[in-house]
Amino acid sequence: MKTPVLILSMFLLFCISAFSQDIILKTNDEMIKCKIKEVGLDEVKYMLPEYSQDVMFSIDKDKISKIIFENGEEMTFQKEMTNPANYADNNKNAIKVEFMAPLVGNTSFSWEHSMKAGRSIEATLGIVGLGIDNSDENPGGVFMKFGYKFIKSPDFYLRGLRYAHLLKGSYVKPEIMLGLVAHDENEWHDNYDPYGNWNGYETNNRESIFGGAAQMVFGKQWIVDNIFAIDTYAGIGYGFTSSSGNDEYYHYGFMVPDNDFPIAFSAGLRLGILFK
């Protein structure tokens, strides 16, 4: 009687060993103990011990974070949308200039760097006075901006979907801005002599104005042939200015009304060149 039991035990051990225990670890931390049969371009096929070996299961690779094989070797997975290998040929840096800025008295340069798919940082330096002085105020100064850009991803994912380019697409960008500007301020003074004759005179003062803002900037950027960038944007947020005037003051990189109405605005068009 012992011989049939021994044979049955050996057969069961053989079946268990034949069905090795690989492990699929899903992105939601769920674990599947199975036998991996195939790792394809888009999905992984496997068998489960509790089902017939004629039944094959499959799972999308975007739902898998890791596979641990029976021998201890591991295979990791990443969504195609954020897989750095898909963007190896993308230029990840851009230098841009504000297209219309010289017409309003300044020149600004922006540098954008892609951190990863869907994320980039952007810094801007503006030189006030490097442009046309339309108001004849002899302006001078600088302004700076720094923002973190969130580039819009699709509402749903399809198999193999990815960004057309790391820096391309609609975006929202929280941004901080600071500026210090000096300009000539001409003021007329009324003066009458004892006979009622008017002898008005003009004084010239140099006024320095400090301002800043925190904005939410909305925009869209196009990339042409991995070389040329076109970036349009508009922003709104809270700001401040040291100007004592009642009129809104243009800080060349942003506009801030008087402090009784602390709302800041910005808008523009940037053109740029991409590089590694």
C-alpha positions in Angstrom: 0.0 0.0 0.0 2.9 2.3 0.5 4.0 2.2 -3.1 0.9 3.9 -4.6 1.0 6.6 -1.9 4.7 7.2 -2.6 4.0 7.4 -6.4 1.1 9.8 -5.8 3.3 12.0 -3.6 6.1 12.1 -6.1 3.6 13.0 -8.8 2.2 15.9 -6.8 5.7 17.2 -6.0 6.5 17.0 -9.7 3.4 18.9 -10.6 4.1 21.6 -8.0 7.7 22.0 -9.1 6.6 22.0 -12.8 4.3 25.0 -12.0 6.9 27.4 -10.6 5.8 30.3 -8.6 6.5 33.5 -10.4 5.0 36.7 -8.8 3.4 39.6 -10.6 3.3 42.7 -8.4 0.7 45.1 -9.7 0.8 48.9 -9.4 -2.0 48.8 -6.8 0.2 46.4 -4.7 -1.9 43.4 -5.5 0.1 40.2 -5.9 -0.5 37.4 -8.4 1.3 34.1 -7.9 1.5 32.4 -11.3 3.6 30.9 -14.0 4.8 33.5 -16.5 4.5 32.2 -20.1 5.2 35.3 -22.2 6.3 38.9 -21.8 5.1 40.8 -24.8 5.3 44.4 -26.0 2.1 45.4 -24.4 1.0 42.6 -22.1 2.2 39.7 -19.9 0.6 36.2 -20.3 0.5 33.8 -17.4 -1.1 30.7 -16.0 -2.7 30.1 -12.6 -2.2 26.8 -10.7 -5.9 26.6 -9.8 -7.0 26.6 -13.4 -6.4 24.2 -16.3 -3.1 24.7 -18.1 -5.1 25.2 -21.2 -6.4 28.5 -19.7 -4.1 31.5 -20.4 -4.5 34.9 -18.6 -3.0 38.2 -19.6 -2.4 41.6 -18.0 -1.5 45.0 -19.4 2.1 45.9 -18.7 1.0 49.4 -17.6 -0.7 47.7 -14.6 2.5 45.9 -13.5 5.2 47.5 -11.4 7.4 44.4 -11.1 7.8 40.7 -11.9 9.7 38.4 -9.5 10.7 35.1 -11.2 11.1 31.9 -9.3 14.9 32.1 -9.5 14.9 35.5 -7.8 15.4 37.6 -10.9 13.3 40.8 -11.2 11.8 42.7 -14.1 10.4 46.2 -13.5 7.9 48.0 -15.7 7.0 51.7 -16.3 4.1 53.3 -18.0 4.8 54.1 -21.7 3.5 57.7 -21.0 6.3 58.4 -18.5 9.0 56.0 -19.7 12.2 58.1 -20.2 13.4 55.7 -22.9 10.5 57.0 -25.1 11.9 60.5 -25.0 15.7 59.8 -25.4 15.7 61.8 -28.7 13.9 64.8 -27.3 15.8 68.0 -26.6 15.1 68.8 -23.0 16.1 72.4 -22.8 14.8 75.6 -24.4 16.0 79.2 -24.5 13.1 81.6 -25.3 12.7 85.3 -25.8 9.6 87.4 -25.3 8.7 88.3 -28.9 6.9 91.7 -28.2 8.9 92.8 -25.2 11.4 95.1 -27.0 8.4 97.2 -28.2 7.5 98.0 -24.6 10.9 98.8 -23.3 12.5 95.5 -22.2 14.1 92.3 -23.3 13.5 89.0 -21.5 15.1 85.6 -21.7 13.6 82.3 -20.4 15.2 79.0 -19.8 13.0 75.9 -19.6 14.3 72.4 -18.6 12.3 69.2 -18.6 12.5 67.3 -15.3 10.5 64.3 -16.5 7.5 63.6 -18.7 4.8 66.2 -17.9 7.0 68.3 -15.6 9.4 71.2 -16.3 10.9 74.2 -14.6 11.2 77.7 -16.1 13.2 80.7 -15.1 13.0 84.2 -16.7 15.3 87.2 -16.5 14.1 90.5 -17.9 16.3 93.6 -18.6 14.3 96.8 -18.4 15.5 99.6 -20.7 16.7 97.2 -23.4 14.0 98.2 -25.8 12.0 101.1 -27.2 11.2 103.8 -24.6 7.7 104.8 -25.7 7.0 106.9 -22.6 10.3 108.8 -22.6 10.8 107.8 -19.0 14.4 106.4 -19.4 13.5 103.1 -17.5 16.0 100.7 -16.1 16.0 97.7 -13.9 15.4 93.9 -13.9 12.6 91.4 -13.2 12.7 87.7 -12.5 10.2 84.9 -12.7 10.4 81.3 -11.6 7.7 78.6 -12.2 7.0 74.9 -12.2 5.1 73.7 -15.2 2.5 70.9 -15.2 2.0 69.8 -18.8 -1.5 68.3 -19.4 -1.7 64.6 -19.8 -4.6 62.8 -21.6 -7.9 62.2 -19.8 -7.5 58.5 -20.5 -4.6 56.3 -21.6 -4.4 54.1 -24.6 -1.9 51.3 -25.1 1.5 52.8 -26.1 0.3 56.4 -25.6 3.0 59.0 -25.0 3.7 62.7 -25.2 4.5 64.0 -28.7 7.4 65.9 -27.1 8.4 66.5 -23.5 8.0 70.2 -23.7 4.9 70.3 -26.0 1.3 70.7 -24.9 -1.1 72.8 -22.8 0.1 73.6 -19.3 -0.6 75.3 -16.0 2.3 76.9 -14.2 2.4 78.3 -10.6 4.9 81.2 -10.9 6.6 83.8 -8.6 7.7 87.1 -10.0 9.8 90.0 -8.6 10.9 93.2 -10.3 12.8 96.5 -9.5 12.3 99.3 -11.9 13.5 102.9 -11.9 12.2 105.6 -14.2 12.1 109.4 -14.6 9.0 111.1 -13.2 8.2 114.5 -14.6 5.9 116.8 -12.6 4.6 120.2 -13.4 4.1 122.8 -10.6 1.8 125.8 -10.8 3.3 129.1 -9.7 1.8 132.6 -9.9 3.5 135.8 -9.3 1.9 138.7 -7.3 0.3 140.0 -10.5 -1.4 136.8 -11.3 1.0 135.7 -14.0 1.6 132.0 -14.3 5.2 130.8 -14.0 4.9 127.0 -14.0 7.9 124.8 -13.8 8.8 121.2 -14.2 10.8 118.9 -11.9 12.4 115.7 -12.8 12.7 112.9 -10.2 14.0 109.4 -10.4 11.5 107.0 -8.9 12.3 103.4 -8.0 9.5 100.9 -7.8 9.6 97.4 -6.4 6.8 94.9 -7.2 6.1 91.2 -7.1 3.4 88.7 -7.8 2.3 85.1 -7.4 0.4 83.9 -10.4 -1.3 80.9 -11.9 -0.2 80.9 -15.6 -2.1 79.1 -18.3 -0.6 78.4 -21.7 0.2 76.2 -24.6 3.5 75.4 -26.2 4.2 74.0 -29.7 7.4 72.2 -30.6 8.5 72.2 -34.3 10.9 69.5 -35.5 12.5 69.2 -32.0 14.2 72.5 -32.6 11.8 75.5 -32.4 9.4 76.4 -29.6 6.3 78.7 -29.7 4.8 79.5 -26.3 1.7 81.5 -25.6 0.5 82.2 -22.1 -1.7 84.4 -19.8 -1.6 84.6 -16.0 -3.5 86.0 -13.1 -2.8 86.2 -9.4 -2.0 88.4 -6.5 0.6 91.1 -6.6 2.0 94.2 -4.9 3.8 97.4 -5.9 5.6 100.2 -4.1 4.3 102.7 -6.6 2.4 105.5 -4.9 0.4 106.4 -8.0 -3.2 105.5 -8.4 -2.8 104.2 -11.9 -1.9 100.6 -12.6 1.8 100.1 -13.0 3.5 98.0 -15.6 6.5 96.1 -14.1 7.5 95.0 -17.6 7.1 91.3 -16.8 3.7 91.7 -15.2 1.2 94.4 -14.4 0.0 95.3 -10.9 -2.7 97.9 -10.1 -2.4 99.9 -6.9 -2.3 98.1 -3.6 -6.0 98.7 -3.0 -6.6 96.2 -5.8 -3.8 93.7 -5.5 -4.4 91.7 -8.6 -1.6 90.9 -11.1 -1.8 90.1 -14.8 0.6 88.9 -17.4 0.5 87.6 -21.0 2.8 87.1 -23.8 4.3 85.2 -26.7 7.7 83.5 -26.5 9.8 82.0 -29.3 12.7 79.7 -28.6 15.4 77.2 -29.7 15.7 73.8 -28.2 18.9 72.0 -27.3 20.2 69.0 -25.3 
